[in-house]
């Protein structure tokens, strides 16, 4: 939501499947997708990346975090 407040026209938000429904009601300008793998991120047009808050401390979240950092390099 910070991206929207900062003036972005739209933002991609990748999350776990169980969070999709709750997040989808936040804004029509959010493009919400289930996070699958690094390949998915490579094909997403982005100019900046924001991680967390709300990133859990489980293995899936750790994978999402590490994969995103690798793609962003």
N, C-alpha and C positions, 0 to 999 in steps of 0.2 A: 504494500500500500504506500510505502514511502516513495516509490518510483512515481506513482500517480500524483502524489502531493508535490513532487519536485517538477512536474510538468511533462512526464512521459505520456505519449499518446496511448501506448499499450505496453504490457510487460508479460513475459513468459514466466510462469511459476511451475516448477517441477516439484512434485511431492509424492508421497506414498499413496497407494490406492485407497486406503481407508480414510484419507483426508480430503479426497477429491470433492465429495458432495458438500462438505461444510465450507470449503474454500470457494467453491464455484458461486456462492451467493454473495460474495464480498464486493465484486465489481464486474460490470460487463466488459471492462477494458482489460481484464486479466485473461491471458491465454493459459489455461491450466491443463497440465499434462502429467500423466504418471511418469515418474523417473524410472528409466529402464537401464540405460548404459551410456558409456561415453560416446558411442556412435550417434546416439540421439542428440547429444549436445553439439557434436561437430556439425550437424545439419540445421542448427537453430541460429538464425541471425541475431547476434547480440553485440552490444558495444560496451556493456559493463555487466558485472556479476555481483550479486549480493548473497551471502550465505548467512542463515540463521536470522534472528533469534528463533527459537522454537525448534531448533534442530535437536532431536533426541540424542541420547548417548548410547544407542544400541548399534549393532553391527551394520544394519541397513543404512542408518544415518552416517556412520563412519565411512561406508563405501561411497555414498552420495557425495560427501565432503571431499574425500580424497580424489575421486574421479573428476569432480568439477575443477579442483585445483590443477590436476594434470592437463585437462583440456584447455584451461585458461593460460597455460604457460606459453 
